[in-house]
């Protein structure tokens, strides 16, 4: 079992000050996994998704976002599939070429689609976030987490009410398992 990236909510807030706004009210002294589990158990999906996106390392967060989006929707249109495929390629092969391709696809696609945000999350995972012909602009440390969060919250809004809790519980269970560093069963 691996060590949790941020032991407490406060540790996470110190690393990512903007997370306070995305996550909302939180007991700063609470252990991170307890906070995440409590938010998931309370079906506070906004808070749980937001916290998990910050808690996981960037690459793991993008992988979790991709798996969660696939869990949310049986069918994705061609643009969403393309965005998701580029994000997943970067997860498997996190080099600059894969990152830049994901970034380009994310920038070209519809920002109202959740998969677009996962491609952007991969593209914003590090390095420059502007095309090569411009002077480099480094990704902000929280940019990938905020993009994963956006993707899953857009997806959440589109889930049918009768399956929302079941799907989100499964997504958050997967995120908690990843945060613990536990291997996940094959799908």
PyMOL commands that set and color helices and strands:
alter all, ss='L'
color gray80, all
select helices_A, chain A and resi 9-15+19-23+32-41+45-55+58-72+78-92+96-108+114-123+143-158+161-180
alter helices_A, ss='H'
color red, helices_A
deselect
rebuild
show_as cartoon
